[in-house]
Structure formats: structure tokens, C-alpha cells
Amino acid sequence: MNTTIKEQNGELVTYFEGRLDTAAAPQAEKDIQPLLASNGKNIVLDCNALEYISSSGLRLFLTVLKSAKSKGGHVFITGMNNDIRNVFSMTGFTNLFEFR
Amino acid sequence: MSNKLIHGWDKLQARSSIMLLIVAAVIVEVMGAVQYIFARDGIRQEVKQRARTEIRMRNLEIHNVISNVEVAVNNMQWLIDWAAANPDSIYSTLQLIIHNNPIITGCAMAFEPNYFPEHGEWYEPFAGRSNGLTGDIVRRQIGSANHNYHNATWYREALTSDGGQWTEPYLDDAGSKMMVSSYTMPIHDSEGKVIGVFCSDVSLEWLADLFGSQSGAYTFLTSRSGRLLACPDKSQVMKTTIQEAAKQFNDTMIDVVNANMLAGDSGDAEIKDNNGNKNYIYYSPVEGNTGWSMAVIFPDKEIYAGLHRVGTYLTIFMILGMLLMAYIMWRTFRGHQRLQAVSAEKERIGSELRIASAIQMGMLPKTFPPYPDLDELAMYGALVPAKEVGGDLYDFYVRDRKLFFCVGDVSGKGVPASLVMAVTRSLFRTVSTHTESPEQLMMQMNNAMSEMNESSMFVTLFIGVLDLRTGNLAYSNAGHCPPLVIHNQTVTPIEMDANIPVGLMSDWQYNRQDIHINPGSNIFVYTDGLTEAENGEHGQYGEERMNSTLAQVGNLAPRELIAAMSDSVHAFVAGAEQSDDLTMLDIQFIKTIED
């Protein structure tokens, strides 16, 4: 599991690569700390290379969302594969995030 | 492990470490000793060999020179006898002998009293080099009343002998000032009668080089009478006899050696000096009839100096090695103690976790069948946490002929998840006493949980209320995977609206859905621990496999159905570590309740 954050066009783009399962979650949580520290910038969670997401991963996305919203920012998710899209729709997370 | 036990174990450990150290020390010590003894033995043999070689080598050199003189003089016997018969030629003959034999420093012919009446009682013509081995050859008559050779031992012995004789070596004060030994031989007249003695002085200066000082050994040469002829300490030459030297020693063994040397025997012995140091001595007579004897002494101190040095180094290395070993043991021991402390702590946490696990499992329905009196309903539930405690939950109860049930999955696993699980399960029981509608239940639970949720933990939850009189299932879903209805070996997921999990946002409007359950159907509710059970290659059990398996075992009673599903999952993961909590709840709706 690799997590990389890049600033592009004034947005923080986060690239997730691999499997965001319960075992990978603690490291990923450390990796996304800059997102939580940012002030109001829009955040893009790029899931093109994300193979799998567990409930721990969902919680991580949610943490980012809560933090961004409290500062007036938006969180966009892009590039989800079908499996992840299913997880999002089943859990109702599609209702919470904005998608590109 | 109790502290007392740990302490006892420590002591045992420390004691066995010390024992190990002692055993290692003893082994190394014994090995060192054995090695030392063998090396010492080898060196002793070597020294004995060397002693014999030293002596043999000198014997050859001495014998070489001595026999050269003997042969040369013996070969001139006729010339000397001829010169005695032609007195005018005596000096020129002596000169000729010296000239041809560089090692002969001087020679003389000593005649019997008044053999030549015109020369008086003592007549001894002599020729010799003026300056030892070099210089001009001078001639003179040395017989006189002061030099009354007729009574000298060398003269008397030579007269009576029938061949060459070597005299006791002496310092030639008169002539060369060197240490010489004379080789004497009787002179005969034409009738074979002995008329005097021919005497040639042979310098023994070359012996000094042969017995110079050398490392580790002390060699010396003695005359027939025991006088030192050559030894490394030149000041002792001709001054001392071995008998005198022996008086300085307490060890009487030296007297035995001296006696043997004087008797012309060879042998070896061990002699202690006055400080108790041992010396090895080997002695052997010089070949020929000089009566000389040689000895070589090897002090133990010198012989074993190398061995002792090596022994010292080895001992130092051994001590350092032992210290190092002791240090490593000490470190290991300390490490072990720390490890024990850590494992004691782990043990404590582990036991607390086991208790927590028991408490958590106690929250789940565990009496199956739960309602033996209800013919309309059969149920079985199973929850297997990935760790000691988990975040899955299920619960159910019957009230007013309605079955309230829920299955939930807290995000994450382990202790944090288990705390949320406990709260969720309590809320379900509390809130459900006030309402029969699943969406109201869900919303009230959500509000309660969202308010206190600082760490963004959430629960996917399915709540169902099955009316046992009608078969109507009212349900609300909060992001949980859809339960399955199994009827006549057909597996159908229950239709779901997408609602967010419980605990995220207060006042989220959860909706209610309804479905009719035909009698004879099973409602199978599970958590994603089932579909996402992984084998060693990250392959997931998956919905397809689940559905097909359920279709096969759908006609079994709930307990057997869940057992079959468990077997199927176990066979799939093939021993891989369980990654998530796994929950299955099977509700078999047999028939409606008749009022």
C-alpha cells in the first residue's frame, strides 16, 4: 500500500495504490496527516490504483472528509473501480462524497 | 507466570550460566594443559635430538683436526727417526714439519739423558713460530736443568707408549702463549730402541670458536683431567675444572655426570641448579685418544621459553575469551530478563483480553435453539473475531410475535471496535423497547452514536423486524451488505437503499423497506468478513462462492447450514490468518404463527 500526496492546481491530490485493508490502514493514516493539517484546500482522493478498500479504509476517507468540511473544503473522489464503487454505494458513502 | 516463579527461573538461569562458564573454563584449561604437556614432551625430544646433533657436529670437527695432526705426525715417523740418526739435520727437519703443518706451532725432539754426550744431560732441539701461528720460524735448544723434561709426565708416558699420545692441554708460556696440546711420539734408533720423544705443539685456539656462545645452549669441552678447554665464558678456560665447578652445586647428580665424563662415557641427565631450575645435560667423549669430553647443557628456562611465552599468550587470550563469554552471557541474561518482563506484560494484557473476549461473547445470544417452543422459527448465529475481541455483532429477540434482529460490523477490529460493538448492541436493546419500526430504531441509534463519535468509528448495521404472523420483513439498512433470502435453493439478495453507516452524521434520514418472506425461506445475514475472507494469495471468498454454496446447503437446518458455510470458508482460506471478524446469522422462517 502506497499513499502519495501532490499539490496540483491548488488542490491536494492523494494517490492511493494497492490494498487499503485493515492491516494497511495505520500506515495510511500516518500518510494522510498532511491532508488533515491543510486549511480549506480542496482534496482529491485518486483511487485509480486502489484495488480494495475495507471498512478501516472507509473510516480513513471519512476522517479526511470531516476535517475538510470543518474548514470549508471539498473532498472529491476519482477513479474508483467497480468493486470499490459497490462498497461505496452499499455503505451509502456515495451520499457523503463528491465524485469526479 | 508469577513473580516468584520468574525470580526462581532467573536464579536457575544465572546459576546455569555460571555453571556453563565454569565448565567452559575447565574444558579450555584441560585442553591447554594437555596441549602444554604434549608440546613440552615434543620439545624435550627435540632438545635431546639437538643435544646429540650439537655434540656430534663438534666431535666431527675436533676429530678432523686431531686426526689430521696424528696422521701428519705418524707419517713423518721415519723422518724423525732419520733425523735422530743425523743430528745435523734435526733443526731443518723440525722446521720442515712446522712449515708443512700450519696447525703445529712448534715441535721438539727430547732425547734421553746424555744421548748425545756433547750436548749434556738435557738436549731438546725446538723449532717454532715466533708469534703463535704466524711469524718466522725460530730454533733453539730448550732442554736445561730448569726445564728438566725427563721427569715430566708427558715425557714418561710417551717413552713407554708405542704410538702417539696427546698431552693434557696447557698454556704455552714459553713459546706461543697459546693453549696447546702436544702430540708426542717415541723416537727410535736404527735398532728400534727408544731414544727420546718427539713432541709437536698443536694450537687449540680454534676450539674457542667451536664452543662460542650460542642461544639456548651451553657447550663445553673438558680435558682428560676435567679441566675446561673451551666454553662460552673464555675467562674460565684452563682456569677451572668441572670438579671445582660442581662444588657450587647442591645437586649431587652433577658429580655422577662428572665421573662419567672423566671415565669417557656418554649419557644424559637432569641437573638442578641451586635455584631449583632444571637443566638438561648431554655428554659424550671426543672420538680418538685425546681423553677429552664434551657436554651440552640446555636450561629448561631456555628450552621452554617459547612454550611459556605461547602459554602466557594463550592464558591471556583464554581469560579475555572467558570475560567476553561472561559478558555475552550477562547481556543475554539481561535481555532474557527484559524479555520476561515484556512477556509478563503481554501475558497480563492477554489475560485481560481473554476476559474482555468472554464479556463480549456473553453479550451475544448463545442459547440455540433460542425459542424451542416456537415451531415457526429456527435460528443459529456464529461470530468469530479475528482477534481476541472484535467489532462484529448480532442480536435478536422476539416481542409481540415479532422477531427483532440486527447484524452489524464496526469499522476496524480489535479493542477499539469491540468498545463500539458493545455500545451498539446495548443501544439496540434499549431503543428497540420503544419502537417497532426499524428506521426509527436505526435513526435513534445513529443519533446517539454520532454525538459521541470523536474518532470517526462507524457501524454498518442491518436491522430487521420480521412479523411472524404475516411473514412481512420490515428493515432498515445502514451501509451493511444485503442479507440473502434462500428459498427453494435460490439465493436472492434483499434489495437495499444506500444509507450511510451508523455513527457518522446525526439526523441522517434512514428509510424503511419491506419485503415478504415466504414460509420455508431462510434469511441469511452476514458481515463482509465472510465474502472478504482471504486465502494466502489475497484471493477473496467472494459473493459468487457464497451464493453457490448457500444454494447447495440452503435446505439444511440453521446450525448445520452455518457449519457448512464455516467449513467452506475454512477450506478456501486454507489456514491463512483470519483478517476480519466474521459473523453469520441464519433465520429459518418455517411457517406463520396462527392467531
Interface residues (C-beta under 8 A of the other chain):
Chain A: R19 D21 T22 A23 A25 S54 S55 S56 L58 R59 L62 T63 K66 S89 M90 T91 G92 F93 T94 N95 L96
Chain B: D409 V410 S411 G412 K413 S456 M457 F458 T460 A478 G479 H480 C481 P482 M496 A498 N499 I500 P501 L504 M505 D528 E532 H538 S579 D580
